[in-house]
Amino acid sequence: MNYIGLDLSTSICGICILNDDGSFNSIGYLELKKEKNFYKKADLFKEFLLEKTKGYDNLVIAKMPSFYK
């Protein structure tokens, strides 16, 4: 199983995938500053996320640390 961390924003979205043992697997980001339409940004991120996670059978979204609540 792999773990995915997401850093979501309306200008840049980041992704980090960790292996089951917590070691680094991959990282990436998508710049959305030039796109003004919120729904188009969501569509672009969906495609980005699907491309970055292609080939993984099991991904778990990491829980947000409590100090961000």
N, C-alpha and C positions, 0 to 999 in steps of 0.2 A: 504494500500500500504506500502511496505517496501523499504528501501534504502540500496544499497550495495556500499561499498567502497572497492576499490582494490588497493593494493600496489604491483605492478608488478616489477619483477627483473628476471634476468637469473639464480640467485642462490636460492632465496626464494621468494615466492609469498604469500601475505596475503589477507584475506578477512574479512570484518566486515559487519554485517547486523544490521540495525537499524529499530525500529518500526516507524510507521507513526508519532508518537509524538516526535521522536528523541531519545527515550530511547533505551538502548542496548538490542539486541536480541541474537546474536551469533558472534563468532569470530573463525578464524582458519588460518592455514598457511600450506604451502607445501614446503619442502626442495627439491631443484633441483640440489644441488652442485655436487652430484655423477654422474648425467646424463650429458654426454658431447654433445650429439646430440641435436641441437636447436629444430628440428621438433618433436623429442620425448618429449622434455620438454613441447612444446605446447600441445601435445596430453595428457600428464600427467596432465597439468593444466586444460585442458578442462574437463577431467573426474572428477577432484577434484571440479571444479566449479559446474558441473552438480549435483554432490552428495550433496554439501553444500546448493544448492538452491532448491533441491527437495522439493516439497510441497508448494512452494510459487507461487501464481498466478500472482502477480504483483511486479516486482522489478525495481527500477530506479537506474541507475548508477549515483553516486554523481558527480557533476561537480568539476573539479580540482580547488583548490584555485588559484587566479590570481597571487600570489607571486611565484608560481612554473613555470610560463610561461617563 
